[in-house]
């Protein structure tokens, strides 16, 4: 393709918030946003101060200066002396228009107006204060993606507590591996949830978790499966309604330092105990405001949807949409029940403006032959966001051919580590097939070769060379910061090394080829797994695949496992087709030495394929934290395969 796959019309581009922001700083014309990015990383103090002012950050005390120790990484301090509250910045309205719309797989629907949201947070904050929850106390949510989860988080933030959540599909061990590190005082949960047409009761899991968290003083249960569930098996349990039944005092927001802890998020934990990553009030707020307003062009009253669970950082990102006065559309349940059109029914019915999902979801739709543009009215949808794994070039084609021709498709990437993005969309600029549009404003992202030199047009490590506000405050229980330092700064001292294998293109876009620790290295040549997936998953018989390197005869050989459509058996003819497609569209080094069929592929709770777990299993190594996987039983399919011994 000679040109971009999509470009906004000039009027639409000029009207975007990022284009107007660029113009205010003297940057106009086709390269305005690129020039704005360069200015933002060269002048970070001016840039972030301007974002603060443009987005109307609510603070009781302004900062003494924007940045202290600008050359320290880690160690830089943003907006020292400022005092603000995250929840206060999300609760900017108290009118009758909708703040949250909830739709469940079971068909229920509810709306919470801005005024009702304020009142619900006021009641919960008062209830939490009445049982002694305050500054530095941890409050945990073992919850589906429902309005009460947002209310619990906002109330915790309002009173200066620290919020942490995971989804109810986690097993008890997975919950304890996370919440056990932070010793929460209060646990919010449900009696159960709906998924794939099933009612899943979690009261036994909650009882197990509660028994093994001695720090808990109270378990607040939202009745979700039943109106009046029996909670007798859960120690210290009280219903949400009973807990908030008292007369609330006025909602008072604790005024906190910019870097005061807001969230504890967790790494996937497939290679060990999950890292408990602490994120600050101001950094999370400011970064999300920038990403929503400038990179997504989100506006007051627009409807923001992201398909996510409360165990994935995209839930935190979604919740922050309230700070831009957007209406959040929450959905809990399977995206394929009762059929693959489910989320597009939702988009049409609720007039969603920004539709967020994962790359794997879009691939699954394509495999299922779903064409929403032929069956749904999607005129309200102005942007489709994709993350979780790299969005293949063919998925760009699918979106524009089968979902909507005039839409801003933004592949975005960052992570739990920064609760935000390093690279993401530009609503004023062109979309190039297979590329993430731009590096985030204020994020000094480069691609380094093995010698730590910035490169363009070749693959290397995605790094960030300067501090940014959403860097973690630190890790929980890491008093000397050693684990934090080793996680991001050991490879290139003073440089954040994110662990993505990527390339900076001639269009200033980014292509991500996979995680660096999963990169294949046959014959000493580094190969990103995404390059192989892109070819394999275009073959109709293949539903999905996982590719790993196996140590073999002093080198590494590429082994590909494929999950095929029901009733199809991998034979030599299909193997040959797979190998031929890979060879013709990549290089001979990409061609797998072995191609094996499996019935399932292990993935994390956020839906990412766990290449490292598969690699460990085929080498006879134990997977130290199988609770981090959504389907740990899939690992058994990879153990003791005779085909891997020859």
Buried (B, 14 or more C-beta within 10 A) or exposed (E): EEEBBBBBEEEBBBBBBBBEBBBEBEBEEEEBBBBBBBBBBEBBEEBBBBBBEBBEBBBEEEBEBBBBEBEEBBEBBBBBEBBBBBBBBBBBBEEEEBBBBBBBBBEEEEEBBBBBBBBBBBBBBBBBBEEEBEEEBBBBBBBBBBBBBBBBBBBBBBBBBBBBBBBBBBBBBBBBBBBBBBBBBBBBBBBBBBBEEEEBBBBEBBBBBBEBBEBBBBBBBBBBBEEEBEBEEBBEBBBBEEBBEEEBEEBBBBBBBBBBBBBBBBBBBBBEBBBBBBBBBBBBBBBBBBBBBBBBBBBEEBBBBBBBBBBBBBBBBBBBBBBBBBBBBBBBBBBBBEEBBBBBBBBBBBBBBBBBBBBBBBBBBBBEEBBBBEEBEBEBBBBBBBBBBBBBBBBBBBBBEBBBEEBBBBBBBBBBBBBBBBBBBBBBBBBBBBBBBBBBBBBBBBBBEEEBEEBEEEBBBBBBBBBBBBBBBBBBEBEEEEBBBEBBBEBBEEBBBBBBBBBBBEBBBBBBBBBBEBBBEBEEEBBBBBBBBBBBBBBEBBBBBBBBBBEBEEEBBBBBBBBBEEEBEBEEEBBEEBBEBBBEEBEEBBBBBBBBBBEBBBBBBBBBBBBBBBBBBBEEEEBBBBBBBBBBEBBEBBEEBEEBEE
